[in-house]
Amino acid sequence: MKYINYTLLAGFLLSAVACKEDFLQRDPGVAITQDNVFADPALATRFADNTYNFLIDDYGRLSTLQNYKGTTGQFSDEAIFAETSTGHGIVTMNQGKFLDNFSTDVSAAYTRMYQGIRNANVVLANVDNVKWTAAENGPLIKAQQLYLRAFFYFELVKRYGGVIILDKALAQTDNFDLPRNTYDETVTFILKDLQDAEVILAAETWGTNYSPATDWGVGNGGRATVGSVRALRSRLLLMDASPLNNPSGDVTKWQKAADAARAIITSGRYALHPAYGTLLNQPTSPEYIMIKVRAPRSGNGGFLGDFVIPPSFGGAQGQLNPTQNHVDLYEMANGRPIADPTSGYKPQDPYTGRDPRFYANIIYNDQTWQARKVAMWVNNATTPVQFGVDYQPASNSFTRTRYYPRKLWPESVRGGTGGASAILNYIFFRYGEVLLNYAEALNEAQGPVADVYSSINQIRKRAGMPDLPTGLTKAQMRDRIQNERAVELAFEELRWWDILRWKKGVEIIPKTITGVDVERLSATSFKYTVIPMPAIYQRVFEEHMHRYPIPRNEIFKSNGILKQNPGW
Amino acid sequence: MQRSLLSLFLLLMLGAVAYGRDADTQELLQRPITINVEAVSMKTALRTLERLADVRIVYSPNTVPASRKVSLNLTNQRLSVALEMLLKPVGLSYQVLSGQILLTSQPTMPVAAPNTNDQANTNPAVAAPVADRMITGTVTDEKGEVLPGVTVVVKGLQRGATTNADGVYRVSVPENVNELVFSYVGYLMKTITIGNKTAVNAILQTDEKSLEEVVVVGYGTQKKSEQTAAISSIGGDEILKAPVTDVTNSLIGRVSGVFAQQISGRPGLNGANITIRGRASANSAALIIVDGVERLTFGDIDPNEIESISVLKDASSTALFGIKGANGVIIVTTKTGKTGKARVSYSGNVGRVDFTQVPEFLDAYPSAMLHNEGEENLIKYGLVPASFQKVFTAQDLQTYKEGTGDRLLYPNTNWFKAVTQPNWYRTQHNLNFTGGSKAIKYFVSLGYLFEDGGFKDFSTPSGYKTNPSYTRYNFRSNLDFNLTPSTTLSLRLGGRLEGRYSFQGNGGQGDLRQRFESGPEYLLTRMYSIPAWVLPFYPEYTNPKTPEDQRLDNTLNQIEDFGRAGVNTFNPYAVIKRNGYADYRNNAIESVFVLDQKLDRITKGLGFRATFGYDAYIAGTRAQGGAYTAYNVNRATKTLEVARNSFEDPLGGVSSQNNGYVKTNLQLALNYARSFGKHSVSGVAVAQRELRGADGVAAPFANEGVVLRATYNYNSKYFFEVNGAYNGSENYPKAERYGLFPAVSAGWTISEEKFLKGAKWIDYLKVRGSYGLIGFGNVTNTRFLYLDEYSNGGGTPGTSSNSVINNRVLFGTASTNVSYPVVWHSRSGNPDVTWEKSIKRNFGIEAAFLRNRMSVTADIFDENRYDILLARNNSALVVFGELLPQSNYGQNYNSGFEVEGSFKDAKGDFRYGISGQYTHAKNRIVKTDEPTNLPENQKNTGQSIGQFRGYKVLGYYQSLDEIAASPPSRVNGAVIPGDFKFADINGDGILDDQDRAPIGYADVPQNVFGIEPNFGYKGFTLSALFQGVTKVNSNVFFAGGNYYSAMLNRWTPENAQNATWPSIRPRGTAAPSYSTNDYLLQDASYLKLRNVEISYAVPAAFAKRLNMETIRVYLTGQNLFTWTKFVGLDPENNQGSAVAGSFFAGPNNAVPVSRTFNLGANIQF
């Protein structure tokens, strides 16, 4: 009986304990809510800074397998992606499968831009209600959000044409199945945001000497400035005037584009960096209008170690291989294209006497690199056949074209652990591009007038090239400008977009992609044979591909409201 | 009581290795007694003796004059003396049976009792007319264990006897009667013809369908005959038939409704994937309960400790588990002591293990020939420039063919054979003590297990072992104390120490333990893709003895040859030898305390039970990594060159990681069971709560609730049952943490009705059905989905690739920059989030025929799972700009049937039987997160979970003309003649991924079955389990860079008509034919001889001579033979987690399944 009593007593006690409240209250709680964020100017500033993270801001980014691999140059005739796995997102684009899930520049870019737009919209909806203190500058935060939102829409319009314009964040309960705005509406919306941003940026200063009208000063480089607003406007209007978006050849559009570029030139804020070869490797430069600020890069994995640098230089995979098609665009140092019989180009001595930018942009056989000769040759005289250490026929970790991109590989960076790091900037806008924009737009608007020559010759002069010959026709000038852009802006993520806006995809992209076969005849002599690249590296391009399709799943999700681009 | 408490104390102090006092009959009767009682009732005197001698005395009130006054004065006399003095005057006698003293009124025939020289051995007897002949014998069960208390009746007469503690009976039989009938609860009744024998031994077969059989159910036990739910159970003996290290594998093929497959052969990580009645949701893991308390697994319990495993399948049986029950429940019950003399039992076995099915790779010549042909294809069809350099010259191929080449330049290495062993060993030992008295029952078990791995043991410069292994020490002490006649305290204490060891392999993903758990598998998946001609292997330099061998081992055996092998190919031997090791140790203490209090004083049939579980786990992983110098071969100079950036690193520092948590579980229950005439009612009400800690700083898991069961039956004919739980989990918003999960069920025993009662053709017939709602809230990695939160800070920005959203932002310049923290919306909360729900229906029928020798149970079931958590990101347009929160959206339907049956009979000493079961389950996605207008062929809706999809093969492209005339292919890689021609499913004139459609079946089987015939003759038994699955596919096939015999019959222009494989492409080249398609999708069905057991019970007499009670020796085998069309690894390897198209097997199941031949003995002292 005693035991019974004890048991019951214990039982009741335990039951009493069991009734304690909130036994299931175990969640870690919420530290910050949206209300907190915009009640605290410091947190609001941080939320706003995150908007920068949504920009597309590096070269290698397209692969679903390794997020630092794959550049748009590999969509174009600039380079190939040595590895052929579909997951890298290049093969699918090369084959014209823009709708494939692996084509991340179509599918992921669309998502990322709308994520950025949402972040900007959330800030813009709240920015006027935050109780800013002297430590922050509300208007400047607002201007940056406007600029970034414009940038996101620019990335959309250059890919898809007109898109759904959202100027505030949707609620979960809202209808997301919205119709697209037109191309013109989208461009107008971007121009409006740029205008609003520019007005604030030009007027506001922050603290004693931080003025975004010039630069933000120490610790704030890389933020939006008046210059970056104007540079984006220049690029947008150039695209808007180009054949893709200006089928009637409306000259006023070209004039607007020329004016937009000229506004930057006449501001006197920017100048060309003296040495073309080190353009991407400067902490600061008068040529930089806006760059992505990023710490120096090493050759241990990542973009350099696992994408640019081959195993023979200590990297893992040298998969970004410039094409012979690209190499052939470099003129001789005398300013004549290699196709010109008087140029002095010798196919069996192809790397002598070229445009100095060739040597700055390309690594080729038998040049000296990192204190040794680059050996990308085959020696057919020996049995078994011998290969130079920098080329392996059976391995896609080595170059397929026998070229590597010097512009994206600072020589001080060795592959693997222990090598030096070096600055390799991603450039949003630089003055050189603005000069080329100006030359192109002005030539289209007014023909090859003096300003056209002077702009483009500034670029050539800096590179060490002679001036363009005088007396070119408008069409000849157009060709020279287009060639100049291909060479000057090589690997800077512009070539593909230029081809699309020129509407020259069908002409350029399906051209046979070539590399060079290098046969070693002796220690110092080689035989060079231009060879077509394997089929997997060849491209398909059709007229409708000048505009990206809206990602296929978005169309499937929509009840017929979201319309696909023609041809897709 | 003092003794009991003292014993309790001692038992706890000694780790419960001690065992009860009343070890055997002799000792029991010789216990010293000092007693001094005057004129007390006989009953009191007996109770006093009971207490003093710590024995149990049982008698029938009819035979013993309980109220008669007696006196007894003894000092330090034996118990037997005391008993005689008490009993003789009233004409009573006694016998000792199972550690109890049984009082009998009349002397029976004297019973031979070789071990008990007790004069008091009973002789009460029948008023026997004429004892024409005296028959004697021993009764044992199938395993040779003696059965005390078996009733032996002379057929046709009211005369008989029972067996004594040694299973021996003696009975007199008239001349005209020739049969004896043996019966015992839980065993089939057996009739034996006497003939002219004087010794008739009987072996009784267990009656698995016994109506008295008690089955463990949620929060209690139930008689099988009263069940209305779908429950299968399996006993410890069945479990022990399978020589497996992970006891989950014992369930394979033995329990209906259970889909269990062993997916790996890695020691210590080779448990079965178990789902119950198929899948109804992506997470289909069953709830596991051990001794009443939830546990994460039961795979590491020593199988010798297990009494039974119950599998609860329908709503009625699982509703009690409410929010956790919807995937079914597996209840494991460990053994407890049985009243009676102490028994010591040892079992030990040693097994020889090998792989069931290993991948077969082509030798160097055929694979080089295929590679060469692939390259020629590329050249021939212009997929490469004419100047393309092939890997092999004609001369090279000839050298390979002749096999005369220098190994360095012309290797021929079967890497699988190079690094694995043909066979290895496992061993398992268990020693247990069991017994009990009136006051204490105990079961104490010590187990040891060692399982080696299938890799060779190479000597390593750092001295670590390269073969993975698994070591386990199990300990269990299960004690039951009868504190008072109405109070029982039970303790279930289990502990184990596990060591899992392996070479490190190459990494894998995640934290140290996750890397350890996939390291060797990653190595294997890479290794499977190295053709024989790529890397040389010099076995003669492994385990080097001389410095020269050492040097050669460290160079020639470390060749990686990027140029030929390709990046990400490693020298497997070098990785094993030099990359280091990892060791994962797990310590677990799992304890359950149960206090049972009968409350008959309040009202008859009422009881109270408190259960408290306390588990503590500490696990640690320790690893040391190294690196080696890799070499390339310079083929021109035949020399080795150090691969750039590789370096020697013996072993780095020790990295370690510790995990651990504590779990508590409390249950307070009231039970009630009582009969009123023909009405029987019972009820259980439980208040339950559990708190399980989480690793690190994560919030603990908590749940609590109330559980209720009420049953009613009328005349054991009509059964009604209501089960329900009202419980909740910490994982949901405050207002919605609790849910009610009710289920009802009913049964009708038709055979009890007049019209069937006494029917000859059927012995038992019952129908039953259940219906109910159960929840499933145990979805991993989705905690606190209701919280809406912003985070502050952000990760450090990388230097490559696009900025990562929510990382810090850098401003300034590359060389002098400031890192700005960010704030972001880190969690989009859904304030309405709740658990998955399941409506389950079950209808079953149970029948027995042929005097209960044959039984059949059949069930049909279905399940409607809804409110499945899904983030609606695939169906919502991305312009929203943020990930949507998870919401209760998905719905699946699962249905099927299961049948199990058994038949048993005996002819004299020959026993035979067969049992089998078959389960079919198929599921269909009713609603899931996918775009509304997704084309029909791409929709998951309407398909099974895990349904394969791919291209449909129409045939081969026979020519370039045919390719030109066909829709252009944009499937991965360019098309050449001999490639598969795929169907343009959507008819858009282009072949691309939009043309993929459902093909084959899903990645888990629809049907699973097991058939187990068994035979016995005297002490011999033989049983075999055939088990198989059908309607299952696997997308694993040979695209991983290697060449296989299946490729030899490839399409070539000459072999176009008979080809069974597409044209060859060289490894590493995209080939459209290797995109998942219905031709290469593998049929992963199989039939296995899963288990065989041959055992022999040494005759009791012989055992006795060795001072042992029983000796049983056995030969068992697991996974002995496999019949399958599956090529590559074992078909079980490829279930569930195969990586599409790129690997030989999924990264978690690349170690082939193992097969075991096992020899063992079981001895009872």
Interface residues (C-beta under 8 A of the other chain):
Chain A: M1 Y3 I4 T7 L8 A10 G11 L14 S15 A18 F23 L24 Q25 R26 D27 P28 G29 V30 A31 I32 T33 Q34 N36 V37 L43 A44 R46 F47 D49 N50 Y52 N53 F54 L55 I56 D57 D58 G60 R61 N67 Y68 T84 S85 T86 V91 Q95 G96 K97 D100 N101 Y110 T111 R112 Y114 Q115 G116 I117 R118 N119 N121 I164 L166 A169 L170 Q172 F176 D177 L178 W216 V218 G219 N220 G221 G222 R223 P283 T284 K292 V293 R294 A295 P296 R297 S298 G302 F303 L304 P311 S312 F313 G314 A316 Q317 V378 N379 T382 T383 P384 V385 Q386 F387 Q392 P393 A394 S395 N396 S397 F398 G415 G416 T417 S421 I423 N425 D517 T529 I531 P532 M533 P534 A535 I536 P551 N553 E554 I555 F556 K557 S558 N559 G560 L562
Chain B: L378 G382 L383 V384 P385 A386 S387 F388 Q389 V391 T393 Q395 D396 L409 L483 T484 S486 T487 F562 G563 R564 G566 V567 L595 Q597 L599 R601 F608 A610 R635 A636 A643 R644 N645 L666 L668 A687 R689 L691 A699 P700 F701 A702 N703 E704 G728 S729 E730 K734 R737 R783 F784 L787 D788 E789 Y790 S791 N792 G794 P797 G798 T799 S800 S801 N802 S803 V804 I805 N806 N807 V809 L810 F811 G812 T813 A814 S815 T816 N817 V818 Y820 P821 V822 V823 W824 H825 S828 N874 S875 A876 L877 V878 V879 F880 G881 E882 L884 P885 P931 T932 N933 L934 P935 R970 N972 G973 A974 D992 D993 G1068 T1069 A1070
